[in-house]
Amino acid sequence: MRDGKLVYTFRMMLAQPVDTTRTPLELGVWDDEFFVDFEMKKDGVKPVAASAACRVFYTPDADHAVYYGTYAPMAATVAC
């Protein structure tokens, strides 16, 4: 618990490696039914094996808006 919120920290292992110099990797966390309010921390995505040239960009994910389309959760894009 941090500041009254339950915080999960985890690593996601991909089934196949992704070459982010050719294809950016997009990550999002949402619940289509808004039963649980998941929220991605603004600086929470940290690629483990990425070069110093890699950057993480955060943008609202309008394609996966929740709560009857009124809220666009944050998504992260990793590009090198």
C-alpha positions, 0 to 999 in steps of 0.5 A: 500500500502506498498513499492509500492505493494498492500498488503492483510492480511486475515484469512482463516477459514477451513471447517473442523479442520485439525490435523497437527500432523497427516497430514501437512497442505499445503497452496499456492497462485497462478493464473494459468494464471499469470494474477495477480502476487500473492506472499506469504510473506516468514513469512506470514503464522501464525497458530492462534490456533497452539501449540508452537511445530508447524512449518511453512516450505516454499518451491517452489510449483513446482506442480503449476508452473506458467508463462508457467512453468517457476516460482514456487510460494512459498507454506507453510506447517504447521506441528506439 
